[in-house]
Amino acid sequence: MDSSSPKAGPTRAPDDLAPVLLASLELRVETELGPLKAGVAPLMSELRQGVAALHPGPGGLQLPPQKQQEERARLARVLDTLEDILEALQRRARASQAGD
């Protein structure tokens, strides 16, 4: 077996990419949903706050390991809910575009 082959399983983005990925998601939501984005505004706010807590930036204080784990679990739940709502809103946005 080749020891240089990558391990199977999910990969995590480097910590410094999380804010960039969040900004990309926000732009996508704006582009895809337009005014319907208001339906996910509270969840996007929670997501921004969680990412900021986990990735405080230069001079910021890192959460203790236990709090980081708790915050990641909370954000996973937020992302699951956000995904469900985004899918529904995207279907609605596409349906309204088709009806125009």
N, C-alpha and C positions, 0 to 999 in steps of 0.2 A: 504494500500500500504506500502511495506517495505521501510523505509527511508534509509536503508543501501545498496539498490540496486544501481548499477552504472547508471549514466545518459546516455541516448542515444546520439549519435553523435560522430563526429570524436575526437580522442584523440591526444594530442600533446606529443611528446617525451620531456622529461626534457631537458632544455637548454644544459646541459653538454653532452648530447648524440649526439647532432647535428654533431660535428666534427667526432665522431666515425661512425655515419651513413654515412657521406660523404666518409670517408676512405673505408668503406665497399662497397659503390656504385662504387668507383673508381676501387677497386679490381675486382668487378663483371664485369665492363666494360672491363677491361684488359683481364680477363679470357674468356669472351664471344666473344669479338670482335677481339682480337689480333691486327693486324695492321690496321684494320678498325676503331680503336678507334680514329685515327687522325681526323675522320669526326666529332667528338664531342669535340675535345680538346678545342676550344674556349669557348664552353658553359660550359665545366667542369671548366675552369679557372674562368669564371664569377661566377659559383656556389661557388667555393672555396673562392673567394674574398667576396662574399655576406655572406657566413657563418662566415668568419673571422670578418667581420664588425659587424654582429649581436652577435657573441660570441667571444669577443676579448681576452679572457683568463685572467690569473692573471696579474694585473697591467694595463690592457688595459682600455681604455675609452669606456663606453657604448654610443651608439648613443642616441640622444634625442628621446622621444617617437614618435614624428611625423616622424622622419627619419627612425626609426625602422619599422614603419608601411609602409612607402614607400618602404623600402628595402625588406620587406616581400612580398609586392605586385609584385615588380620587379622579385624577385626570383621565385615566383609562375609562372610568365610568362616564365622565363627561364626553369623551370622544365617542363612546358607543352611542350615547343618546344623540349627540350631534350628528353622527352618521345617519341614524334613522330619520331624523328631522330633515337633514339636507337632501336625502333621497326623495322624501315626500315633496319637499318644496321644489326640487328640480323637476319632478314629474309635473307639478302644477305649472311651473314656469314654461315648460315645453308645451304643455297642453294649451296654455293661453296664447303662446306664440303661433301655434298651429291654427287656432281659432281666429286669429287676426286677418 
